[in-house]
Every structure is written in C-alpha cells, then in structure tokens.
Amino acid sequence: MSDTLVDASVRVRFAPSPTGFLHIGGLRTALYNYLFARRHGGRFIVRIEDTDRERYVEGAEDDILASLRWAGITYDEGPDVGGPVGPYRQSERRDLYRQYIQPLLEAGHAYYAFDTPEELDAMREEARQRGEAGKYDATTRLRMKNALTLPEAEVQRRLDAGEPYVVRLRVPAGEVISFHDHVRGTVSIDAGEVDDQVLIKSDGMPTYHFANVVDDHLMGITHVIRGEEWLPSTPKHVLLYRFLGWEVPQMAHLPLILSPTGGKLSKRKAEAAGIPVFVKDYRAQGYDPEALVNFLAFLGWNPGDERELFTLDELARVFSLDRVGNAGVQFNMDKLAWYNQQYLRQRPVEDLVEAVWPHVRAQGYEVDRDYVRAVVGLMRERVTFPQEIVTEAPYFFEDPAGYDEAGVKKRWKADSADLLAAYADRLEALETFDEATAEATLRALAEERGVGAGRLIHPVRLALSGVTYGPGLFELMHVLGRDACVRRIRRAVEVLGSAATA
Ligand code: GLU
C-alpha cells in the first residue's frame, strides 16, 4: 500500500449544478476527486455551477452539500466554508466572466450573434431536412446574423440599439483538436464536429462551458475529474484554454455507470431496476455511508488485488487514476447490499442499538436498551439494514400473530401438540432457565419420547416466531425469556393442536 504522494499543488474540484438532488453518479465523481486530492496531499474544492437560472432548483445546493457531508466527503474550499479563490458559487462570480470574453472578441476567437430563437429553429429544421446535424459552425455561420458576416458598423449599430445577442466561440475549421485523458489516453476530435458554442447567453450569463473554463483556471484546478458525459464538451474547453492563453488542466473522464439491463443508468432505468437515484434516498433507506462509499469506489476503480473492504482513509491511500477503467460499469444492488452487511457487522453493538432504537420506539414496543442489545447480538449477522432487526424479526417484540402456513404443513406433526405441551411444562419447572437448560431439557424430552430433537426444535421455533428461520433456537429462547416461551408454546398448542398433517 502506498502512502500519500505529496504534491500539494494538486487542486481538484467537484462542480455540481444545483438542478436537482445529488445523484448517485455525482457522489462517485465527488468521491474520486476527494480521493485523488487526499492521495496527493492536495486540495478538494466544491464549486456550485448555478449559471443556468432556468434549471435552478431551490434546495438543491443544500441537498448536495448535506449529502457530501453525510458520505464523509469533506472539502477544503467551497460555498459554505470559503477559501482563497472564492466566491465558490458561479452566480456570485457573474461580473468576473465578462472581462475574459473581451480578449476573445478582440482576437476574433469569439463573436456576437444576433439570431433570434426562431431563426435558429428554422436553421436547425432546414439542416434536419437535409439530413445534417444542425450545428452552428463555420458553414452555418455564413448564413446567420453574426459579427462574422455583418459589417462592423452594423454589428455596432445592433449592439448600441440594445438588440439581444449571444457571444459564440469561433471554432476553427479544418483542425483536429487533441488532448490527453488519464482514463482514455489521447482523444482527438475533428473541429468540424464541434459547434460554435454559446459562451455568453442573451441574459448576460455565461454558459456552463465558459464559466467552467474560467473558474477552473482562476481556481488553479490541476486535474478535471468528471463523468464521461462531459467528454464531448472537452474539445470546446481545450480551445478556450488555448485562446485565453491558459494551460489545459489534466483531464480524466470517468466511465459511465450502467444499468443492470445495459445502457447508461438513466433515471428511468434506475427506477425500473429498483435502484435509488438520489443520495438522499440511500440515506433514508438506512444505507451506511461508509458502505455506499466503498461500493461506489469500486464503480470504475479497483485496487488491483482481491481486497474489497476499504474505509475512506484506506481508499485515500491507494486510489489512483491509473486504475480507473474506461469501460462502463454495471450498478449492482446485490453488491451494495453485501457491502452494507459487511459494514453492519463491523459496527460496534452500541452503535447499532442507537440505530435500531428509534424503530423500536416507533413500533411502540415496550422493551429496554439491554433487551435491544441482546436482539442486535442475535440478528446483526442476518440483516442488511439496522431497521430490519425490527422489521424482519418482530417476534422479538411481540407474540406471533399467526404461523407460516407452509412451515406448519411441513413441521407440525401429529405428536407436536403433545410434545410441546410437555416441553412447556418442563420449562416452567426449571430452576434456572437459560440457553443451556432450555436445550438440555428439549434433548432429554426428545430422547425419552424416542424422537429426533428436530421433532421438537422445528415446531417450537414456529410456536415462538411464527416462521421457520431465524437465529439459533436456544439463543432466541434465552433472549425471549421463560414467560414468553412458555406462553407462546402453549398458545401454538392451542391454535395448531389439530393442524397436524402426519
Ligand atoms: N456543472 C457540471 C455538472 O453539473 C460540471 C461538469 C464538470 O465537472 O465540468 O456536472
């Protein structure tokens, strides 16, 4: 295991747009950035990209930050913690972007365009009819209303008259744009594939592309680690860095997260597969944040050996972009459940008692913490979520309301009522009731009657729990206590006495 590679110059960022709650894929992006920063002894920054006011969702930023906190992903600089290159919300940096558009306009790398939304629609429609993509590029430009086709005086006149305009990037024709990506190697794209991206919108706000590049530069970002869906945007960003005379940060585009049925894990596919989309849903469902983070770490990365369990600190010591694959990775709920079980088993008992307690209270069960501690001890190996200790084993808290039908059919024999009645009598007569005496009594009775112990064990379990599975029977009896055991056995004899099938 390697230690921190000290490169304090490393600065990475998670740059969510507050257009909704934090998505599970977003948490993976944040996690990889966090791990990369920690591994290198660098800084991890959160920047809120909220220039798109139309898609802005009230409360989304709070949810994103709260979800990161819940997952244990702390950041060194961000909107609520500040830092040396703030503000960390793009809406608060609005005035700053304009000064960087001026040199681009002057050098001819950007231009004003006055096309109305209707004109743009018409252009796209015409292109569609010709079977083309409808890009605004070197060819389209000639037919549109923009500073490259209008006389200079006309441009000035329109600006002076306050006509709405946007500022577009002038993508050079006939060039191949290349960059190195840590995950994909060299990526090359024909500039002809790239349209003249809008940099400043008609409301004066920068687009994502422009603000993102300006901020990554001003915030000293050394590595851009983000989802694969941003790969097609990168050539535009590379051009912008070049035209602004800035160094391009190192790029790493993380592999797609795939649905179990194949294809990108869209919201619709996730819902169809029972995969929660938002981090807050995992939280509400009782997932352990450490388990979720461990699971997410493996969604695109692996340590190169068989080990699967890593705390966040351990991950931060071994994480490397070299071990991030470029093939899409399938989201597997069973694997996540497995992680949750592993972490649940490692949690201190007291911690689990705390987690289970509200569920016990919510059901109105009148038991104390010592009792819950004993139940936790028996159930922790058998559940995925703490609350299942209550929901999967209600028999610890109340007498069974009925008996599993298939179980009765299989386990309740002609002699069961008789055997169980005798067992209840003997339990009542015991001087000390505990695991050992409950077991010895049962075995002695079975032997006397010339039957196998199973002939008692199975129906007794049914009587106590209503079901045919659960923790060891005698441990269960010990936790339930003699009164409950005797009462439940007698009750089953009464209810099932005649249910015998053999
Ligand atoms: N604001 C973009 C998002 O919402 C950030 C993409 C990037 O990291 O550059 O994902």
Boltz pocket constraint, residues with backbone or C-beta under 6 A from the ligand:
constraints:
  - pocket:
      binder: B
      contacts: [[A, 13], [A, 14], [A, 15], [A, 16], [A, 17], [A, 49], [A, 208], [A, 212], [A, 225], [A, 226], [A, 227], [A, 230]]
      max_distance: 6.0
